[in-house]
Amino acid sequence: MVLPRRLAQFNRVATNQVTGPLARRLPGFGVIIHRGRRSGREYRTPINIFRTSDGYVAALTYGVTDWARNVLAAGGCELETRGRRVSLTDPRLVHDPTRRAMPPVVRRLVGMIGVTDFLYLRTPPPAG
C-alpha cells in the first residue's frame, strides 16, 4: 500500500504550494527541478529526500509518479536542498523492502505505508 493517487493530486495542487519554500531549507526535504517528458516545461516538486554515500535517495510514497518518470527519462535533475542547488545524475529505481537507505524514523514511517520503492540519484564527481 502506497499513498493514494487522490492524495498525490491534492498535494500537487495545494500542499506543494505551501511546502515548496520550506522544503528548500529543511533537513530531509528538497525541491526536485525537472523537465516534462513531453512538454519540456520546467517543474518543481517538493519531496522528502535523504543523503546517501554517493548522492541522495527519495522514497516513492506514491509509486513511480510523473516527476520520477521525468527524472528517469532525462537521466538526472537539479535538487534544491538546505539552501543550495545540486545537480543529480544516474537516477535508478531500487526495490528495497528493508528500506535500508532511510533514516531509522523515516524507515519506520514509510514501512507503515508499505513503501518499498526508492529513487536513487548520484552527485557527479567534482570537475577537474
N, C-alpha and C positions, 0 to 999 in steps of 0.2 A: 504494500500500500504506500504509494507516494501521495503527496498532497493533490487534491482535486484540481482539475483544469479551471473550474469556475473561480477558485481562489487565485490561481495564477492570473486570470483575466482581470479580476478585481485589483490585484496588486499592481499589474501593469498600468491600469488606469488611475488608481487612487493612491495606493500606498507608496509606489515608487516615486511619485512627485514629492512626497514628504520626506522619505528616507534618503533620496539621492544626495542632497547636500551633506547629510550626516555620514553617509556611507563612505564618502571620500576621506574621512578623518578617523573614524572609529576603528579600533583593532578588530579583526575578524570580518570586516566589511570592505567592500570596494565597489567601484563602478567599472564595468566592462564596456569598452568602447569598441564597437564592431560595425561592420557594413552589412546591409541586407544582401542576401544572395542574388535576388532578382532586381531589386530596386537600386542597389548601390548606395542607398541612403545611410547616413551615419546614425547609429542608435547608441544610447547609453542605458545600461541596465544595472541597477544596484543588486549586488549579490553578497552572500556570505562567502568569503574566500580566505584561505589559510596558507601560510608559508610551508614549503617543503624544502628538502635539502638542495634542490636544483630549480625551484620555481614556486608555483602555487597550485592549490587544489580547491575545487568547488564541489560541494555536494549537489547533485542534481535532484533537488527536492520535488520537482515537478516532472521528472523524467527528462528526456532529451528535448528541450524546448527550442524555439526559433533562435534565441541568442546562441545556444550551444551549437546548433547546426551552422549558423553563420560563422562562428569562430572555427569550427572544424573545416568548413569549406574554404575559408580564407587562409588557413594554416597559421592563424595567430590573431592577436588583438592587442589592444592597449588596456592597461589597468590603472585607474586612479585609486590609490590607497595610501592612507596615513599621510596625506598632504603631498604625495609625489606621483609622477606618472611613469609607468614601467611598460616596456614592450615585452610581449609574451609570444612564444613560438611553440611549435611542435605539440599542438593540442592532441590529447588522446583520451579516449573513453576507457575507463577501467571499472570492471565489475568487482567489487570487494565487499563481501558480506561481513568481514571483520572490521571494516571502516578504519583501518589502522592509521591512515594519514590525518585523521581528525583529532583535535584535542579531546581529552577524556570526556569532558562535559558535553561537548558537541557530539561526540561519538554516541553517547547515550541518547541524546535528543533525536538525532537522525535515525538511530536504531528504533526508537519508539514509533516513528512513522514509516519504517521499513525501507529507508533509503539504502541502496547498495551500489548505486552507480555514481561515478565521480568523473569530473573533467580535470585532467592534469595538464598544466602548461609550464613550459620552461622559460627561464630568463636566459636570453642569449649571452654567450661569453663576452666579456668586455672587448671592444675593438682595440687592435694594436698589437 
